Every structure is written in C-alpha cells, then in structure tokens.
Amino acid sequence: MQGKMRSTIGVICVAMTLSACDRDRVPELLHIRSDGPDEFAILPNKPLQAPTDYTALPQPTPGGANLVDPTPKQDAVAALGGSPARMQRNNASAGDGAILAHTTRFGRAGGIRESLASADEDYRRQNDGRLLERWFNVNIYYDAYAPQSLDAYRELERFRRLGVRTPSAPPPIEE
C-alpha cells in the first residue's frame, strides 16, 4: 500500500514538473479559445447587378476592389446625404487629412501595434500565474492587470479637489 502511494506521489510530482516546463507558449490570461470564425469580421457582399454599360466597368486588377465588395463607410455617408464619391478607397475620407495631420504632428511610431503587442506578451509571460493556476486553467486576468487598473472614484475625488467640474456619480459599490 505504501509503495503504491509513493508511486502515485512520484507520478504527480513528475507531471507537475513537466507542466512547469511549458514556458514557450504565449500566456492566455483569460483562457478563451475560439477556433470558429470571427462573426464581426464578416460583411455580406452587395447584390449583383447588371451594369447599364459594360464598357464603363473598371479593369479587373488582382487583389483590387470589386463592385460588390462591402463599403460600409461610403454607404453610411450616402445614407446621411453625403457624397460617397469624395471618400478615398483606403477608408479615410478626404476631410480626414487635417485630423490625420494634427494627430501625427509630433511624429508617430510606425510599428506601434507590434511593439505594444510584444510588450503585452512579455507582461503576460511574467504574470502568467502560479503553477496550480496554470495547471487548473484558472482565470488570472484581473489579478495580472490589477496594478494597471484605474480607480474611478479616486480619480473623481482628485478632479473635484482640483476644482474641475465633474458629473455626479453613483456611490461606490461596497464589496
């Protein structure tokens, strides 16, 4: 009986040791896995229509736009009474040039998304939870990002002390 207990404890120790060695994976703090399609990325095509003049059709270009491709921004402009012809194909309207120039006036980092994703992956790797939390797939997202969270009521009081006019807020929920 005692030999069987020792072998069971030995197997558990080996399993825990091997599970701790898996540090090459990208840590998933929320443990959400989805192998299906992203339903928000699917836009239906426009209905096919026969053109009035076949010679007026644009030349087909590989990887280029199609007449039945969805154009939600241009459709919204047309629905609101604007001119969708003034919209550029890169989803930025001609009037957005001033906004883009103003927001990039101090320069911008070209690979900001990649550098932030890399920094977040490093942070998640450092705050991946303890062994049993990883082993039992425990959600540690809120614990990992707690130092970066903002206390809304503390900020509200800070702004009020500075004399900034703030809207009323409900009292904090006591836990």
Residue, then its C-alpha position, 0 to 999 in steps of 0.5 A: m500500500q505504501g509503495k503504491m502511494r509513493s508511486t502515485i506521489g512520484v507520478i504527480c510530482v513528475a507531471m507537475t514538473l513537466s507542466a512547469c516546463d511549458r514556458d514557450r507558449v504565449p500566456e492566455l490570461l483569460h483562457i478563451r479559445s475560439d477556433g470558429p470564425d470571427e462573426f464581426a469580421i464578416l460583411p455580406n457582399k452587395p447584390l449583383q447587378a447588371p451594369t447599364d454599360y459594360t464598357a464603363l466597368p473598371q479593369p479587373t486588377p488582382g487583389g483590387a476592389n470589386l463592385v460588390d465588395p462591402t463599403p460600409k463607410q461610403d454607404a453610411v455617408a450616402a445614407l446621411g446625404g453625403s457624397p460617397a464619391r469624395m471618400q478615398r478607397n483606403n477608408a479615410s475620407a478626404g476631410d480626414g487629412a487635417i485630423l490625420a495631420h494634427t494627430t501625427r504632428f509630433g511624429r508617430a511610431g510606425g510599428i506601434r501595434e507590434s511593439l505594444a503587442s510584444a510588450d503585452e506578451d512579455y507582461r503576460r509571460q511574467n504574470d502568467g500565474r502560479l503553477l496550480e493556476r496554470w495547471f487548473n486553467v484558472n482565470i488570472y486576468y484581473d489579478a495580472y492587470a490589477p496594478q494597471s487598473l484605474d480607480a474611478y472614484r479616486e480619480l473623481e475625488r482628485f478632479r473635484r479637489l482640483g476644482v474641475r467640474t465633474p458629473s455626479a456619480p453613483p456611490p461606490i459599490e461596497e464589496 
